[in-house]
Amino acid sequence: MKVGKATSSDKTIVVSAAAGATGSIVAQIAKNVLGCKTVIGLAGTAEKCKVLKEHGIDIALNYKDEDFEEQLTKATPNYIDVYFDNVGGKILDLSLDRMARDGRIVTCGAISSYDSNGGAAISAKSYTRVVSVQLVSRKSMFNILYRSCSELEFRDLS
């Protein structure tokens, strides 16, 4: 979260693959340690969304739902201040469209392209949005996140 400069004054943080190893830690730190106002976790099953809610995440959205794009828009009326991207692809595109002015994006993974066998790589159809709302994109890896969190009280995490 240090890389994305998330603080308790941020209105909306979105974490893709929020039920995974990295995403679940990021989402819990944003909510339970930093005290961000609204943390939205994205996952691929109803069961994973349920687990996110059990861990205190404010909104859990299933990206496989037919109306996911509508749900994401409804869940981000103030747009996204920090987007922690583990997946790339279509979810990255949708999130770029929902970014707030001066929002920050932390790129950590590209799960959507891991099994593509040379097919579609990370997509950024909405890349022009980066310029139009003056987004800041930050490159991250889990070891940066780990070092940033080494002083945290891990008992604050579920």
C-alpha positions in Angstrom: 0.0 0.0 0.0 3.0 2.2 0.4 3.6 2.0 -3.4 0.0 3.2 -4.1 0.2 5.8 -1.3 -3.1 4.6 0.1 -4.3 6.4 3.2 -7.4 6.6 5.3 -8.5 9.7 3.4 -8.9 7.6 0.2 -12.6 7.1 -0.5 -12.3 3.9 -2.7 -9.7 1.2 -3.0 -10.3 -1.7 -5.5 -8.2 -4.9 -5.4 -8.5 -7.4 -8.2 -7.9 -11.1 -7.3 -8.7 -10.0 -3.8 -9.2 -13.6 -2.5 -5.7 -14.7 -3.7 -2.5 -14.6 -1.6 -1.4 -11.1 -2.5 -4.9 -9.5 -3.0 -6.2 -10.7 0.3 -3.3 -9.2 2.2 -3.6 -5.9 0.3 -7.4 -5.7 0.9 -7.1 -6.4 4.6 -4.2 -3.9 5.1 -6.3 -1.3 3.2 -9.3 -1.9 5.4 -8.1 -3.1 8.8 -4.7 -1.3 9.1 -4.9 1.9 7.0 -8.6 2.4 7.6 -9.5 3.2 4.0 -13.2 4.2 3.7 -14.4 1.7 1.1 -12.4 -1.3 0.1 -13.8 -3.3 -2.9 -12.5 -6.8 -3.5 -12.9 -8.5 -6.8 -13.0 -12.3 -7.0 -14.3 -15.1 -9.3 -16.8 -17.0 -7.2 -19.6 -16.3 -4.8 -17.8 -18.3 -2.1 -14.6 -16.2 -2.5 -16.8 -13.0 -2.2 -18.3 -14.4 1.0 -14.9 -14.9 2.5 -13.9 -11.4 1.5 -16.9 -10.0 3.4 -16.1 -12.2 6.4 -12.6 -10.5 6.5 -14.2 -7.0 6.7 -14.0 -6.0 3.0 -16.8 -3.5 2.4 -17.9 -4.7 -1.1 -17.1 -8.0 -2.8 -17.9 -8.3 -6.5 -17.8 -11.5 -8.6 -16.2 -10.5 -11.9 -18.0 -13.5 -13.5 -21.4 -12.1 -12.9 -23.2 -11.0 -16.1 -23.8 -7.6 -14.7 -20.3 -7.1 -13.2 -19.6 -3.9 -15.1 -22.8 -2.4 -13.8 -22.0 -3.6 -10.3 -18.5 -2.0 -10.4 -19.9 1.3 -11.7 -22.6 1.3 -8.9 -20.0 0.4 -6.3 -17.7 3.3 -7.3 -19.8 6.4 -7.4 -16.8 8.5 -6.2 -14.6 6.6 -8.6 -11.4 4.7 -7.6 -8.6 6.4 -5.7 -6.3 3.4 -5.7 -6.5 0.3 -7.9 -4.3 -2.7 -7.0 -4.1 -4.7 -10.2 -3.3 -8.4 -10.0 -5.0 -9.4 -13.3 -4.7 -7.0 -16.2 -7.1 -7.7 -19.1 -10.8 -6.7 -19.1 -10.9 -5.9 -15.4 -8.0 -3.5 -15.8 -9.9 -1.8 -18.7 -13.1 -1.5 -16.6 -11.1 -0.1 -13.6 -9.3 2.4 -15.7 -12.7 3.8 -16.8 -13.6 4.2 -13.1 -10.4 5.9 -11.9 -10.7 9.2 -10.0 -8.6 12.2 -11.0 -5.1 11.7 -9.6 -5.9 8.1 -8.8 -3.1 5.6 -8.4 -2.6 2.2 -9.9 -0.3 -0.5 -8.5 0.5 -3.2 -11.0 1.4 -6.5 -9.4 0.2 -9.3 -11.7 -1.4 -10.3 -15.0 -3.4 -13.4 -14.1 -5.7 -12.9 -17.1 -2.9 -13.6 -19.5 -1.1 -16.4 -17.6 -2.8 -19.2 -19.5 -3.2 -17.3 -22.8 -0.7 -19.5 -24.8 0.4 -16.5 -26.7 -3.1 -15.1 -27.1 -4.3 -11.8 -25.7 -1.8 -10.2 -23.3 -2.5 -7.5 -20.8 -5.1 -5.2 -22.3 -5.4 -1.5 -21.7 -8.1 -0.4 -24.1 -8.8 2.5 -21.8 -5.2 3.6 -21.6 -6.1 7.1 -22.8 -8.0 7.5 -19.5 -4.6 7.4 -17.8 -3.8 10.7 -19.4 -7.3 12.3 -19.2 -7.6 11.9 -15.5 -3.9 12.3 -14.7 -3.4 8.9 -13.2 -0.2 7.8 -11.6 0.8 4.2 -12.4 3.2 2.5 -10.1 5.0 -0.8 -10.6 5.1 -3.2 -7.7 6.0 -6.7 -6.8 5.1 -8.7 -3.7 8.5 -8.2 -2.1 8.0 -4.4 -2.2 4.6 -4.9 -0.5 6.2 -7.3 2.0 8.9 -4.8 2.9 6.4 -2.1 3.2 4.4 -4.2 5.6 7.2 -5.7 7.7 6.5 -3.3 10.5 2.8 -3.9 10.6 1.1 -5.8 13.3 0.0 -8.9 11.4 -2.4 -9.7 14.1 -4.6 -7.0 12.6 -5.2 -9.2 9.6 -7.8 -11.9 9.6 
